[in-house]
Amino acid sequence: GGQKKKRTAFAQSDTGKQLMTALIDAVRREESAGTVERFPHHKFRTLLFSGNICGGCTVQDTYTGELLRFVCDAVLIATGGPHGLFGDTTGSLANTGEVT
């Protein structure tokens, strides 16, 4: 409440599906253009820090167990929802953001 502009989309009971479809389509376009590389079947493991500055992350291949380090200027964590952070929630604990 209290917002001056609409910040979310609403599509009846399909809001989440519509948002995910738009995001997936945008990522696929970037992947086709060669500006994004996906790593399916990988799970986030840890952030990489130098002092108090985050400079990447480590992910693990769910098939081979191999760890990969990604060093970068910025890290975006899209977890699928913060429901696991709270003891009492109406959200699904299955929404971890992992695609396996």
N, C-alpha and C positions, 0 to 999 in steps of 0.2 A: 504494500500500500504506500501511498504518498508519492509515487513516481509521476513525473511530468510527462514522460513519453513512454509508449509501450515498448517494453524490452523483450517480450516473449511473443512467440507465435501461438495461435490457437487454431486447431483444426478438429473440433469436436473431440472424439475419443482417440483420434489418431495423431495428436500433436507430437508425441515422441517419435513416432514412425516417420512423420513428415520431416522433422528436424534431422533425423538420422539419414533419411534418403538424400536430403540436400547435401549434407556433409560428405556422405559416401560418394555422391556424384562429383563433388568438387575435388575430392582427393583423387578419384580416378582420372579426372582431367589432368591434374598436376602430374600424376604418375605417367600418363601417356606422353606428356610433354617432357618427361625426364627430370622434373624438378623435385619429385618426391619418390623415395624408395620405401616400400613397405617391407616389414619383417614379420610375416605371419608365423604363428607358432612360437613366438618369443614372449617371455614374461619379464616384466620389470623386476629388478632385484634391488638396486640401490642407486642413490645419487652420488656423484663424484664431487668432492669439495676440495678447494684449496683455501685453507683457512675457513672463513665464513662465506666464501663465494662458491656458488654451484657452477660447475663447468662441464657437466655431462651426466651420463648415467651408465649403468651396467644392466644388460638384459641377458636372459638365458634361453637358449634354444630348447624347447620342450621335448624335442625328439632325441637330440644328441647330448644334451646337458652342457654344450659349449657356452662359455660366457663371452659376450661381446661388449666392448667399451665404446661408447660414443662420446667424444669430446666435442664440445660446442660452446657457443656464446650464450645460449638460452635453452632452458628446458621447459617444456609444457607437459604437464601431467593431466591427462584426461582419464579419470577413473571410472566414469559411468555413474557417479553419485557418491556422496559421503556417508551413506547409510551405515557402513561398518564402523564409523567413528563413534556412534552413539549407542548406548545400552538399550534405549527404547526408541524404536523407529517403526513407521508404517511402510517404509520403503523396502525393496528387496535386497537382501544381503548378497544375492547372486550377481548384482550389477557391479562388477569389478573393473570393467573396461578391458579385460583380457579377451582376446579372440583366439580360440584354440581349434 
